[in-house]
């Protein structure tokens, strides 16, 4: 297993480097002049040139690239033009909000999706199966931002059960943190829960129709043991795949939903950075998001090897 992990890491690390290089090139080609934006309205050409020199934007492309790349390898992503602080510091403060929404959303998606798909898949064609299939079809069709606005209208504005905006860090208490995370987490979880339930149902239907399941039933093995030890384990690779893919979907939904709840996360940072042409912050956000996706795929690959040891030899 250790050899498998090392091989996967050797594949993942170059991808992060390639993404960083592409990100630098694309951001460099963005239209507009960050120096003019930073200098403000009414600035003279000399003032803009002075700001451009101070920001290091008057140097050659490759000089900027190698200087930025060398610093990035040591964990220094530069200083934000807009906020005036190191980008790594900005990302460290903001990522906690976005990760909180993803973690809570994934928790609800797994908590709802896998049992629903398992119950439906064990009795294909039943009323329960049709009901779950109908609800999951509806769940996949509902955008997270729309569901978030409905939840704010009902549970925050009409009923007053939750706050419409704001974020409580977990360092100030778990109760306050989960209270601020419930609505955003449920909003981003709906589509993922529906997707996990559909994939789980499909995998379970395939597994329960195989001979070894019928053999276990004929031998009098308890249905609970068949479900947990044989059905779920054999359907596990497909379920792990779709669950891993949900992290990427949750990340995209979280950066939108956190804006609706006025939470200071990566989405707010990305929007502000683009509006102010804050190049170092934009590069930092893109690299961070790409790294989260790559690490998620790595974890999914490792889960395959854990569920099916035969895959470790590939």
Secondary structure, 3 states (H helix, E strand, C coil): CHHHHHHHHHHHHHHHHHHHHHHHHHHHCCCCCHHHHHHCCCCCHHHHHHHHHHHCCCCCHHHHHHHHHHHHHCCCCCECCCCCCEHHHHHHHHHHHHHHHHHHHHHHHHHHHHHHHHHHHHCCCCHHHHHHHHHHHHHHHCCHHHHHHHHHHHHHHHCCCCCCCCCCCHHHCHHHHHHHHHHHHHHHHHHHHHHHHHHHHHHHHHHHCCHHHHHHHHCCCCHHHHHHHHHHHHCHHHHHHHHHHHHHHHHHHHHHHHHHCCCCCHHHHHHHHHHCCCHHHHHHHHHHHHHHHHHHHHHHHHHHHHHCHHHHHC
